[in-house]
Amino acid sequence: MADLTFGPRGWTPERLGNLAGKTYVITGANAGAGFQAARILLGKGAEVVMLNRSAEKSAAAVKELKQEFGAAAPVRFIRMDLAEQASVRMAAEEVLKTTPRIDALICNAAIAQVPTRKLTPNGFESQLGTNHYGHFTLCGMLFDRIEEAQGRIVVVASLGYNMGLKTIRFDDMNWDEGYGANTAYSQSKLAQMMFAYELQDQVKAAGRNVEVYVCHPGSSATSLISTSGSRTMRFVWWLMTKTPMVQTAEQGAYPEVMCATEEALTEQRALYGPTGAREFVGPVGRGTLNAHAHDKPVMVRLWERSEKDTGFSWGL
Ligand SMILES: NC(=O)c1ccc[n+]([C@@H]2O[C@H](COP(=O)([O-])OP(=O)(O)OC[C@H]3O[C@@H](n4cnc5c(N)ncnc54)[C@H](OP(=O)(O)O)[C@@H]3O)[C@@H](O)[C@H]2O)c1
């Protein structure tokens, strides 16, 4: 059912005030929803730091944004490959050196529907390694800086968390058996959500000062499937984009921008996104969150496993 907190049209960037003096760090901001989020935030005077994998795509994105907002527009990019823990650590160090304030870290980057099982250089299944383990370490390394600004962490999830196993496969995290492009993607997005909800609990228990929100862009016409999906998936997705069940990439950015900025949001144990048909499209607000995404024993075990696998200890 549509959430009317922000009126019948839902949350839109019209609610944003002047964001001068605020800094947003966005992963995967050279394309899709992340790029549109960068545009919206820059348009309101914020500084944007992009953490992206492709230097070429990033240079083009920065150029396009500077064309729109002027040569002095405060947007820059730091190279980071989420699939490589060493690259994540280096990028985080660079952020800490160059970025004195972080109002929100938006964990937006992802790969999806990777047709065949691949492993990252650290030996993780590619979607889990990129989407979950990469962001796990990044968030941990930037946490103190975010807290200094009483900032937020925004995890961009997916309705796919409902479409896979609905729990974590601890006995075979890397899909040695039974790999499926969709199930493995769903697993990685569920892991990201469980990480976020467990982080909320840990922040609260430790009396720390960072808010953590989880959202998803619904079904949005971005480059997600064309970048990493199979030929069949790309065709199916192309057909879908011709229907009203897919919205624009800009609309897909609204939930993450809302979660990064909106003062009226108070409920963190929630999933924000479009609230129209099947929650794929429509007015942005608070959607449905199914309980398997915050199953406490599974969240705790995933956290411990993630610290062990990445070698990164949060120490909250
Ligand atoms: N579009 C949808 O309908 C939909 C639905 C549900 C959830 N989502 C979620 O929405 C978020 C945004 O996706 P999108 O649809 O906007 O996709 P997109 O257009 O493909 O953008 C994904 C971004 O992630 C970056 N990225 C991919 N691998 C990376 C890596 N290893 N290291 C660093 N950056 C990397 C890409 O940049 P490079 O090419 O430079 O790597 C790109 O900027 C994702 O979390 C996705 O799971 C999207």
The ligand as a Tripos MOL2 file, in Angstrom:
@<TRIPOS>MOLECULE
LIG
   48    52     1     0     0
SMALL
NO_CHARGES

@<TRIPOS>ATOM
      1 N1         18.1430   -0.9680  -11.7550 N.am      1 LIG1
      2 C1         17.3120   -1.6810  -11.0540 C.2       1 LIG1
      3 O1         16.1820   -1.9510  -11.4950 O.2       1 LIG1
      4 C2         17.7060   -2.1720   -9.7090 C.ar      1 LIG1
      5 C3         16.8100   -3.0090   -9.0290 C.ar      1 LIG1
      6 C4         17.1320   -3.4190   -7.7410 C.ar      1 LIG1
      7 C5         18.2990   -2.9860   -7.1600 C.ar      1 LIG1
      8 N2         19.1730   -2.2030   -7.8460 N.ar      1 LIG1
      9 C6         20.3820   -1.7670   -7.1550 C.3       1 LIG1
     10 O2         20.5890   -0.3910   -7.4160 O.3       1 LIG1
     11 C7         21.9850   -0.0800   -7.2930 C.3       1 LIG1
     12 C8         22.4250    0.7670   -8.4600 C.3       1 LIG1
     13 O3         22.3950   -0.0290   -9.6200 O.3       1 LIG1
     14 P1         22.0240    0.5380  -11.0580 P.3       1 LIG1
     15 O4         20.7740   -0.1460  -11.4310 O.co2     1 LIG1
     16 O5         22.1200    1.9900  -11.0900 O.co2     1 LIG1
     17 O6         23.1930   -0.1520  -11.9150 O.3       1 LIG1
     18 P2         24.3130    0.4150  -12.9160 P.3       1 LIG1
     19 O7         23.7210    1.4110  -13.8520 O.co2     1 LIG1
     20 O8         24.9320   -0.8080  -13.5280 O.co2     1 LIG1
     21 O9         25.3500    1.1000  -11.9600 O.3       1 LIG1
     22 C9         26.1430    0.3100  -11.1240 C.3       1 LIG1
     23 C10        27.3540    1.0820  -10.6950 C.3       1 LIG1
     24 O10        28.1670    0.2010   -9.8810 O.3       1 LIG1
     25 C11        29.5100    0.3270  -10.3030 C.3       1 LIG1
     26 N3         30.2660   -0.8940  -10.0240 N.ar      1 LIG1
     27 C12        30.0470   -2.1430  -10.5080 C.ar      1 LIG1
     28 N4         31.0060   -2.9870  -10.0620 N.ar      1 LIG1
     29 C13        31.8320   -2.2500   -9.2890 C.ar      1 LIG1
     30 C14        33.0060   -2.5410   -8.5620 C.ar      1 LIG1
     31 N5         33.5480   -3.7670   -8.5650 N.pl3     1 LIG1
     32 N6         33.6120   -1.5630   -7.8750 N.ar      1 LIG1
     33 C15        33.1030   -0.3030   -7.8720 C.ar      1 LIG1
     34 N7         31.9920    0.0470   -8.5550 N.ar      1 LIG1
     35 C16        31.3690   -0.9160   -9.2670 C.ar      1 LIG1
     36 C17        29.4140    0.6370  -11.7850 C.3       1 LIG1
     37 O11        30.5710    1.3120  -12.2340 O.3       1 LIG1
     38 P3         31.7450    0.5950  -13.0980 P.3       1 LIG1
     39 O12        31.1230    0.1480  -14.3700 O.co2     1 LIG1
     40 O13        32.7910    1.6250  -13.2180 O.co2     1 LIG1
     41 O14        32.1920   -0.5590  -12.3040 O.co2     1 LIG1
     42 C18        28.2270    1.5720  -11.8310 C.3       1 LIG1
     43 O15        28.6100    2.8860  -11.5730 O.3       1 LIG1
     44 C19        22.6810   -1.4300   -7.1450 C.3       1 LIG1
     45 O16        22.9820   -1.6380   -5.7850 O.3       1 LIG1
     46 C20        21.6480   -2.4400   -7.5970 C.3       1 LIG1
     47 O17        21.8160   -3.7010   -6.9750 O.3       1 LIG1
     48 C21        18.9090   -1.7970   -9.1090 C.ar      1 LIG1
@<TRIPOS>BOND
     1     1     2 1
     2     2     3 2
     3     2     4 1
     4     4     5 ar
     5     4    48 ar
     6     5     6 ar
     7     6     7 ar
     8     7     8 ar
     9     8     9 1
    10     8    48 ar
    11     9    10 1
    12     9    46 1
    13    10    11 1
    14    11    12 1
    15    11    44 1
    16    12    13 1
    17    13    14 1
    18    14    15 2
    19    14    16 1
    20    14    17 1
    21    17    18 1
    22    18    19 2
    23    18    20 1
    24    18    21 1
    25    21    22 1
    26    22    23 1
    27    23    24 1
    28    23    42 1
    29    24    25 1
    30    25    26 1
    31    25    36 1
    32    26    27 ar
    33    26    35 ar
    34    27    28 ar
    35    28    29 ar
    36    29    30 ar
    37    29    35 ar
    38    30    31 1
    39    30    32 ar
    40    32    33 ar
    41    33    34 ar
    42    34    35 ar
    43    36    37 1
    44    36    42 1
    45    37    38 1
    46    38    39 2
    47    38    40 1
    48    38    41 1
    49    42    43 1
    50    44    45 1
    51    44    46 1
    52    46    47 1
@<TRIPOS>SUBSTRUCTURE
     1 LIG1         1 GROUP 0 **** ****
